[in-house]
Amino acid sequence: MWALREESVMTLTPAYGRDYKSKALAIKDFDAGKDFVANTYNHEGYITKSELLEMNIHEVNIRYKKLTMVVVHKF
């Protein structure tokens, strides 16, 4: 189970070796429910948009372009 502080910002990275050349492609896969790796201060593991919605989280940072770029996605 995920334990997040209210002020925590969850940063996601593509799972299973995926990478994205644009923020639009990263957001498209996130919105489609593909797995991402969640990187928080106390946990790392796979997570999807639906699981974040269950936790009442509506904003994430998604890393893309070989982890050199970040898009803030509100959903």
N, C-alpha and C positions, 0 to 999 in steps of 0.2 A: 504494500500500500504506500502511496506517495504521501510524504509529510512535508508540506511547504509552509514557510512563513508567509503571512499575508503580503508582505512587501517584496517577496521573492519574484524575480523575473525568470521565467523558464526559457532557456536557450535550447533549441533543437538543432540537431545535425541529421543529415540524411542517413538512413539505415541501410545495411547490407551493401555497402560500397557505392551507393548511388551518389551522384553529384548533379548539380544544376548549373547551367550557364547563365540563367537569368532568374530574377526574383519571381517573375510570372510563372515559370515552370515549377519552382519550389512551392509556391502557394497553391498551384493547381494540384500537385500531388498531396499536399497537406489537407486541402479541402476534400480530396477524394478519399481520405481515410487511410492513406499509406502510413506504414510505421516510420517513426523518427526516433532518434535516440535523444532522450531528455537528459540534460546536464544541469544538475542543481548542486547546491552547496553540500548536500548530504546523500545524494543518490544519483545513480545513472542507470537507465534502463529504457526499454522500448515503450513508446506511447503513441496514441493516435488522437486525432481531433475529438472524437466522441468521448474518449476518456477524460480529456481536458474539460469538455463541456460538463461532464458529470461532476467534476471537481469545482465547477463554477469559475473556470479560468477562461478568459476571453481575449487574451493577448499573449503572444509569444514572439521571441526573436528566432528567426530561422537563418542558419548559416548556409551559404552556398558558394559556388565558384571556388572550389578547393578550400573552403572554409575561410576565404579572405574577405567575403562580403556578408553583410547582415541585413535582413529586412525585418522590420517590426510589422507583425500581422495581427490585426484586430478582427475578431470574428464573432 
